[in-house]
Amino acid sequence: MRRRAGVIPAVAIVAALTGATLAGCGSDNPYDLPEYESGEASGASAPSVSGAGTGGATSAPAPSETESIPTVSRAASPASTDVTYSPADARGEGAWVERGKVRAGTADAKSAVDAVVGYMEQRVRISNTWTVDEAALAAVASGPALTSAQERAASQQAAGRRSVGRFVVNVSSVRGSGDTLTVTGCHFDATSELDENGYVLVPPPGGMLIRMKVQKAQGVWKVTSWPTKEAPTCEGWKK
């Protein structure tokens, strides 16, 4: 869940974000982003999201056979042991989601965040395997969000790309009332997109500001929107 925030394809990061949201992006570590780990590629200047996907990606030339290829270490992530599917990328690294810093005060807000985490888990897996678990996806998404995730599998396969690495879900606010909430976070996308030979085509973009709408129907919270435009970066975190 790079030129992806298209884990990547529809509804909503709105092109015009509220002044309050934009104001936070310039301050120091505004959304409690996890700090980069030693030796991990920052990719902060990358213009869009990888593990998640909203736009078209700009391919970088493949490195020569003598160049070292950056890798994403699962060992650096305690949650990586929760990955239960078989990675389909050339390196066998896989892609996974971790829960980061979350601000959610009510039971409904926490349930909405759980839906967002579950949805991103599906998007990120799809970006690596090109395979959609329809039942698992339908359990956490509906409407444009569900369609977008399904389309992600087809677009990744058509491009011959697979995502590897971790995507950390951070939530800075859950707003709304009743059965409709908006979950906003500066997520940490440390996934890379690889070609069939394991070469990096799109490096990790870093912090991406993503807003998702989550609705409750028959007691179940599901993500109903995904950005149709490139997600803005969240700059200012500690490196």
C-alpha positions in Angstrom: 0.0 0.0 0.0 6.2 5.9 -6.0 5.5 7.5 -9.1 3.0 5.3 -7.7 1.0 7.0 -4.4 0.5 4.9 -8.5 1.4 -0.6 -3.2 0.2 1.4 -6.9 -3.9 2.7 -8.4 -9.1 6.2 -6.9 -10.6 8.8 -5.1 -8.8 11.0 -2.9 -5.8 12.9 -2.1 -7.3 16.1 -3.1 -5.0 18.3 -5.1 -5.8 21.2 -2.8 -5.0 20.2 0.8 -6.1 22.2 3.7 -3.9 25.0 5.0 -3.5 23.2 8.3 -2.3 20.0 6.7 0.2 21.8 4.5 1.5 23.9 7.3 2.7 20.7 9.1 4.8 19.5 6.3 7.5 22.2 6.7 8.2 21.6 10.4 10.6 19.2 12.0 9.4 15.7 11.7 5.7 16.9 11.6 4.0 13.6 11.6 6.3 11.6 13.8 7.9 9.9 10.9 10.2 7.0 11.8 13.8 8.1 11.3 15.8 6.6 8.5 17.9 3.7 9.6 21.6 3.7 9.1 22.6 2.7 5.6 19.0 2.9 4.3 18.5 4.9 1.1 16.6 8.1 1.8 15.0 8.8 -1.6 13.5 11.9 -0.1 13.7 13.8 -3.3 11.7 11.3 -5.3 8.5 12.9 -6.6 5.9 10.2 -5.8 4.9 7.0 -3.9 6.0 3.5 -4.7 4.4 1.0 -2.5 1.2 2.8 -2.9 0.8 4.3 -6.4 -1.0 7.3 -7.9 0.9 8.4 -10.9 3.2 7.1 -13.7 6.7 6.2 -12.7 9.8 7.6 -14.3 12.2 4.7 -15.0 15.8 5.1 -14.1 18.4 3.4 -16.3 19.3 -0.1 -15.1 22.7 -0.3 -13.4 25.6 -2.0 -15.1 26.5 -5.5 -14.0 29.4 -4.1 -12.0 27.3 -1.7 -10.0 26.0 -2.7 -6.6 22.2 -2.9 -6.4 20.7 -1.4 -3.2 18.7 -3.8 -1.2 16.0 -3.5 1.5 16.8 -5.6 4.5 13.9 -7.4 6.2 16.1 -7.9 9.2 15.9 -4.2 10.0 12.1 -4.5 10.5 10.7 -6.5 13.5 7.4 -6.8 11.8 8.9 -8.3 8.7 8.5 -11.8 10.2 4.7 -11.3 9.8 5.1 -11.7 6.0 3.3 -15.0 5.2 3.2 -15.0 1.4 5.9 -16.0 -1.0 7.8 -13.0 -2.5 7.7 -13.0 -6.3 10.5 -10.6 -7.0 13.9 -11.6 -8.4 15.6 -11.0 -5.1 13.1 -12.9 -3.0 12.8 -10.0 -0.6 9.0 -9.4 -0.7 7.2 -6.2 0.4 5.4 -5.6 3.7 3.5 -3.1 5.8 4.3 -1.9 9.3 2.2 0.1 11.7 4.1 3.3 12.7 3.0 6.3 14.8 -0.8 6.5 15.1 -3.0 9.2 16.6 -6.5 7.8 17.0 -8.5 8.6 20.1 -11.8 6.8 19.7 -12.8 3.2 19.1 -14.2 4.1 15.7 -11.0 6.0 14.8 -8.9 3.0 15.8 -11.1 0.7 13.7 -10.7 3.1 10.7 -6.9 3.0 11.1 -7.0 -0.8 11.2 -8.9 -0.7 7.9 -6.2 1.6 6.4 -3.4 -0.7 7.6 -5.2 -3.7 6.2 -5.8 -2.0 2.9 -2.1 -1.0 2.6 -1.1 -4.5 3.3 -3.1 -5.7 0.3 -1.8 -2.9 -2.0 1.8 -3.6 -1.1 1.5 -7.4 -1.5 -0.2 -6.8 -4.8 2.6 -4.6 -5.9 5.1 -7.5 -5.3 3.1 -10.5 -6.4 0.6 -9.1 -9.0 -2.0 -11.4 -7.3 -5.2 -10.0 -5.8 -6.7 -11.8 -2.8 -10.2 -10.7 -3.6 -11.7 -11.8 -0.2 -9.0 -10.2 1.8 -9.2 -7.0 -0.2 -13.0 -6.8 0.0 -12.7 -7.2 3.8 -10.9 -3.8 4.1 -11.9 -1.9 1.0 -14.9 -1.0 -1.3 -15.7 1.3 -4.2 -12.8 3.2 -5.9 -10.2 2.0 -3.3 -11.0 -1.6 -4.1 -11.0 -1.0 -7.9 -7.7 0.9 -7.6 -6.0 -2.0 -5.8 -7.2 -4.4 -8.4 -5.9 -2.2 -11.2 -2.6 -2.0 -9.4 -1.9 -5.7 -10.0 -2.6 -5.3 -13.7 -0.5 -2.2 -14.1 2.5 -3.6 -12.2 2.4 -6.8 -14.3 2.1 -4.9 -17.5 5.1 -2.8 -16.6 7.0 -5.9 -15.4 7.7 -4.2 -12.0 7.6 -5.5 -8.5 7.8 -3.6 -5.2 10.2 -4.7 -2.4 10.7 -3.4 1.1 8.6 -1.9 3.8 5.8 0.6 3.9 5.2 2.2 7.3 1.6 3.5 8.0 1.6 6.7 10.1 -1.6 8.4 11.1 -1.6 12.0 12.2 -5.3 12.6 12.3 -8.7 10.9 12.0 -11.4 13.4 11.3 -15.1 13.2 10.6 -18.3 12.0 12.3 -20.8 9.2 12.1 -20.0 6.5 9.6 -17.5 8.5 7.5 -14.0 9.4 8.6 -10.9 10.8 6.9 -7.6 9.2 7.8 -4.5 11.4 7.1 -0.9 10.4 7.6 2.6 11.1 6.5 3.5 7.5 5.6 7.0 6.3 5.2 7.4 4.5 1.9 10.7 2.6 1.9 9.8 0.3 -1.0 11.6 0.2 -4.3 10.3 -0.9 -7.6 12.4 -3.5 -9.4 12.5 -4.9 -12.9 12.4 -8.6 -13.7 16.2 -8.8 -13.1 16.1 -7.1 -9.7 17.4 -3.7 -10.9 16.0 -0.7 -9.1 13.8 1.4 -11.4 12.2 3.6 -8.8 14.0 4.2 -5.5 12.2 4.7 -2.1 10.4 8.0 -2.1 10.3 8.5 1.7 7.5 10.4 3.5 4.3 10.7 1.5 1.2 12.6 2.7 -1.8 10.5 1.9 -5.4 11.0 2.9 -8.0 8.2 2.7 -11.7 8.1 3.3 -13.0 5.3 5.4 -16.7 4.4 5.8 -18.6 2.0 8.1 -21.2 -0.3 6.6 -22.9 -3.0 8.6 -20.4 -2.5 11.4 -17.3 -2.9 9.3 -14.9 0.0 8.4 -13.5 -0.1 4.9 -11.3 2.2 2.9 -13.3 3.8 0.0 -10.8 6.2 -1.6 -7.3 6.3 -3.0 -5.4 9.3 -4.4 -6.0 9.9 -8.1 -3.1 12.4 -8.2 0.5 12.3 -7.2 0.8 12.5 -3.4 2.9 15.3 -2.0 6.1 14.5 0.0 6.4 15.3 3.7 9.6 17.1 4.1 11.4 18.2 7.3 11.8 14.9 9.2 15.1 14.0 10.8 17.6 12.1 8.6 
